[in-house]
Each structure stands twice: as structure tokens, then as C-alpha cells.
Amino acid sequence: MDHMAHSYDHPGELGSAHPIRLLAVRDTPLSVDEVFGVVGDAAAGGTALFVGTVRNHDGGAEVGALGYSAHPTAEAELRRVAEKVVADFPVRALAAVHRVGDLAIGDLAVVVAVSCPHRAEAFAACRRLIDDLKREVPIWKHQTFADGTEEWVGA
């Protein structure tokens, strides 16, 4: 499930590149620098970036191992979510990548970033992007706890 990143370079408003710069579901480590790098835009006064990491506990239980699985439609759903954010906010640039496979404590699970003309818009758009991604994109988390129990989240 090692998907290549998709770049969108179609001319848009004012001849600029399409605001959706990077969308991917990957089984390789994620990079904050990569995501931040693709959302730079001369017309953007604010960039909001969210990084989701694997934590060592959930609901008071110690997490021993964690893996993410994605439905084959995950990238298409990620695109739909991103397009809605672009339609609802003055987005200059947007990127979102989510990791799948087995992750260790501290690994990056998801990195999203949005650049807008002003910071308030950037914060709002980034929050919508990560919230809708978590709610609507079919990616499921499988947690194994230190006591041997396990659970699926989002399935």
C-alpha cells in the first residue's frame, strides 16, 4: 500500500498552482518538513500545521503497539475532504498525509497543513481538515495494550 504522493499543479485563480499540493496515504515515515515545504505561498500570511503522533496510552491504558489500515477508497475520500476545505476557506495551499502500517510510540501518524491569507483562517481550515479527515476518511487504528488486550478505533 505504498502510494506515491500526488501533486496538483493545475493553474487556478490568478495563475497560481492548485491549492491542494499534496495528498497521500503512505506506509513509509512522514515528514513535517515535506508537508510544510509544499504549502508555502507568497500570498499566505499564515500557515497552520497539525501533527498527530502515536502516544503511549489511550483511555488510561498503556499502548504497546499500534497499526493503521486504510480502505482502498481512503485517498479518494481524503481528496473529497480536502476539496471541501478549499471550497469553504480562502486556502492558498493545503497538504495532508496519513501513515498506514505498524507504528512505534512517537511516530508521526498524520501531518496536515493549510496556508491562508490570515492566521485565523489558517487555524480554522486546518482544524476542519484534520477533524474531517479523522471522521470521514476510512483509516482505522488497531491498538494493542500492554496487558495484551486490543481494540480497533474508527472501524
C-alpha positions in Angstrom: 0.0 0.0 0.0 2.9 2.3 -0.7 1.1 5.1 -2.5 3.1 7.8 -4.3 2.3 11.4 -3.3 0.1 13.2 -5.7 1.0 16.7 -6.7 -1.5 19.1 -8.2 -0.1 21.8 -10.4 -3.1 22.8 -12.4 -3.4 26.6 -13.0 -6.0 28.1 -10.7 -7.0 31.6 -9.6 -4.5 34.3 -10.5 -2.5 31.7 -12.4 -1.3 30.1 -9.2 -1.0 26.4 -8.6 -4.0 24.4 -7.4 -4.2 24.8 -3.6 -4.2 21.1 -3.0 -0.5 20.4 -3.2 -0.1 17.0 -1.6 -2.4 14.2 -0.5 -1.2 10.8 0.4 -1.7 7.6 2.4 1.7 6.0 2.9 3.3 3.1 4.6 6.6 5.0 5.0 7.6 7.6 7.6 6.0 11.0 7.3 7.9 14.3 7.2 6.8 17.6 8.8 9.4 19.4 6.6 7.9 17.9 3.4 4.3 18.9 4.3 5.4 22.4 5.5 7.5 22.8 2.4 4.7 22.2 -0.1 2.2 24.7 1.5 4.4 27.8 1.2 2.7 30.5 -0.8 3.7 34.2 -1.3 0.0 35.2 -0.8 -0.3 33.4 2.5 0.2 35.3 5.7 -0.5 32.3 8.0 0.2 28.6 7.9 -1.3 26.2 10.4 0.2 22.7 10.7 -1.1 19.8 12.8 1.0 16.7 13.6 -0.6 13.6 15.1 1.8 11.2 16.8 1.4 7.8 18.4 1.0 8.2 22.1 1.9 5.7 24.8 -1.5 5.5 26.3 -5.2 5.7 25.5 -8.0 5.9 28.0 -5.6 5.2 30.8 -4.3 2.0 29.3 -0.7 1.7 28.2 -0.4 1.2 24.4 2.2 -1.4 23.4 1.7 -1.4 19.6 -0.4 0.3 17.0 -1.1 -0.1 13.4 -3.2 1.8 10.8 -5.2 0.2 8.0 -6.8 2.1 5.1 -9.7 1.2 2.8 -8.8 1.4 -0.9 -11.0 4.5 -1.1 -9.0 6.4 1.6 -7.1 8.6 -0.8 -10.3 9.5 -2.8 -12.0 10.3 0.5 -9.1 12.4 1.6 -9.3 14.3 -1.7 -13.0 14.9 -1.1 -12.4 16.2 2.4 -9.5 18.5 1.1 -11.7 19.9 -1.7 -14.4 20.8 0.8 -11.9 22.7 3.0 -10.6 24.5 -0.1 -14.2 25.4 -1.1 -15.1 26.7 2.4 -11.9 28.7 3.3 -9.6 31.0 1.4 -6.9 28.4 1.1 -3.7 29.2 -0.7 -2.2 25.8 -0.2 -3.1 22.5 1.6 -1.4 19.2 2.2 -2.3 16.1 4.1 -0.5 12.7 4.6 -1.5 9.8 6.8 0.6 6.8 7.7 -0.5 3.2 7.5 1.1 0.0 8.7 2.8 -0.7 12.1 3.9 2.4 14.0 6.0 2.9 17.1 5.3 5.2 20.1 6.3 8.7 18.9 5.9 8.0 15.2 4.1 10.5 13.1 0.6 9.2 12.2 -0.7 12.2 10.3 0.6 15.6 9.1 -1.7 18.3 7.7 -1.0 21.9 6.9 -3.0 24.8 5.4 -1.8 28.2 4.3 -4.3 31.1 4.1 -4.0 34.9 3.8 -4.6 35.3 7.6 -3.9 33.2 10.6 -7.5 32.9 11.9 -8.5 31.3 8.5 -5.5 29.1 8.6 -6.3 27.8 12.1 -9.9 27.2 11.2 -9.2 25.5 7.9 -6.5 23.2 9.4 -8.8 22.2 12.2 -11.6 21.4 9.8 -9.1 19.4 7.6 -7.9 17.2 10.5 -11.3 16.8 12.1 -13.0 15.8 8.8 -10.1 13.5 7.9 -10.4 11.7 11.2 -14.2 11.5 10.9 -14.7 10.7 7.2 -11.5 9.1 5.7 -11.7 5.3 6.1 -8.4 4.7 8.1 -8.6 2.5 11.1 -6.4 2.3 14.1 -5.6 -1.1 15.8 -4.2 -0.7 19.3 -2.6 -3.5 21.3 -2.3 -2.6 25.0 0.5 -3.6 27.4 -1.9 -6.1 29.2 -2.4 -7.9 25.9 -5.9 -6.6 25.1 -6.6 -4.9 21.8 -9.1 -2.7 20.1 -10.0 -1.2 16.7 -10.7 2.5 16.6 -12.8 4.1 13.8 -13.8 0.7 12.3 
